[in-house]
Amino acid sequence: MGARTAFVALAPVVLAAGCTSGVAGQAVPRAVGAVPGASESAPVDLSDLNPCDLLTGAARSALNAAPGKRARDLPSSTGCQWKINPGAPIAESYTLGIAIYPELGTGRINSTGAKTPTSVNSRPAVQYLGAANSVCVISLEVTAASRVDVTANRAGSGGSEVCPQAKAAAELVEPELPPEG
């Protein structure tokens, strides 16, 4: 069998390998970003979501937030930060962050501390302390394979002290997220 014949004979096998339909003879390609075994609903695309847009003008006013700034653009996440109550004493101000993890769901949170399941506006979430217990994180589930983190930290305090602020901010951010996937 020549190289051309072998290629033609193997092409259908290679093409079918990327399909996920359970019905014989009806191969359906898996969507980019879809999780194997996940429901057949369309995957949620977070690539066009800007973390700085998730805190609306009304939410910024409610929190007394200074203008946000892009904090990071990494392969695994993008983030934005705001100073809350700028100009106030340290005990009354804190830094709020929002990070989008398009390919890391709440099941892949990297924290050595306790991860407490919770909900924010009925959306599944996980609360935990990060960065050596100095930051309170509320991870909002978007899909099983993606999440948005809302963080709060205050200079000179433990993360648990700002968890109420992180939760309040998460309640303002959650309606801006795509529906759960």
Backbone hydrogen bonds, N-H to C=O, Kabsch-Sander energy under -0.5 kcal/mol:
donor,donor_aa,acceptor,acceptor_aa,energy
6,A,2,G,-2.3
7,F,3,A,-2.2
8,V,4,R,-2.3
9,A,5,T,-2.3
10,L,6,A,-2.0
11,A,7,F,-1.8
14,V,10,L,-2.2
15,L,11,A,-2.7
16,A,12,P,-2.2
17,A,13,V,-1.1
18,G,15,L,-1.0
19,C,16,A,-1.9
20,T,28,V,-3.0
24,A,22,G,-0.6
26,Q,23,V,-2.0
30,R,18,G,-1.4
34,A,31,A,-2.2
38,A,35,V,-2.6
46,L,44,V,-0.7
49,L,46,L,-1.4
53,D,50,N,-1.4
54,L,50,N,-0.5
54,L,51,P,-0.9
56,T,54,L,-0.8
60,R,56,T,-2.9
61,S,57,G,-2.3
62,A,58,A,-2.4
63,L,59,A,-2.0
64,N,60,R,-0.9
64,N,61,S,-0.6
65,A,60,R,-2.5
66,A,83,K,-2.9
69,K,81,Q,-2.1
71,A,79,G,-2.0
72,R,79,G,-1.3
74,L,77,S,-3.2
78,T,100,I,-1.4
79,G,72,R,-2.3
80,C,98,I,-2.2
81,Q,69,K,-2.4
82,W,96,L,-2.5
84,I,82,W,-0.6
84,I,94,Y,-3.1
85,N,64,N,-2.7
88,A,85,N,-1.9
92,E,89,P,-2.4
93,S,89,P,-0.7
93,S,90,I,-1.0
94,Y,84,I,-1.2
95,T,153,N,-3.0
96,L,82,W,-2.7
97,G,151,T,-2.3
98,I,80,C,-2.4
99,A,149,D,-2.3
100,I,78,T,-2.9
101,Y,99,A,-0.5
101,Y,147,R,-2.9
104,L,101,Y,-0.9
108,R,105,G,-2.0
109,I,106,T,-1.1
111,S,109,I,-0.9
116,T,114,A,-0.6
116,T,127,Q,-3.1
118,T,125,A,-2.7
120,V,123,R,-2.4
123,R,120,V,-2.1
125,A,118,T,-2.4
126,V,139,S,-1.8
127,Q,116,T,-2.7
128,Y,137,V,-2.1
130,G,135,V,-2.7
134,S,130,G,-1.2
134,S,131,A,-1.3
135,V,130,G,-1.8
136,C,152,A,-2.6
137,V,128,Y,-3.0
137,V,135,V,-0.5
138,I,150,V,-2.7
139,S,126,V,-3.2
139,S,137,V,-0.5
140,L,138,I,-0.6
140,L,148,V,-3.4
141,E,124,P,-2.5
141,E,139,S,-0.5
142,V,143,T,-0.6
142,V,146,S,-2.1
143,T,146,S,-1.5
146,S,143,T,-1.2
147,R,101,Y,-2.0
148,V,140,L,-2.1
149,D,99,A,-2.8
150,V,138,I,-2.5
151,T,97,G,-2.8
152,A,136,C,-1.9
153,N,95,T,-1.8
157,S,154,R,-1.8
159,G,133,N,-3.1
161,E,158,G,-1.2
162,V,159,G,-1.4
163,C,160,S,-0.9
166,A,162,V,-2.2
167,K,163,C,-2.7
168,A,164,P,-2.2
169,A,165,Q,-2.3
170,A,166,A,-2.5
171,E,167,K,-2.0
172,L,168,A,-1.0
172,L,169,A,-0.7
173,V,169,A,-2.0
174,E,170,A,-2.7
176,E,173,V,-2.1
177,L,174,E,-1.7
181,G,142,V,-2.9
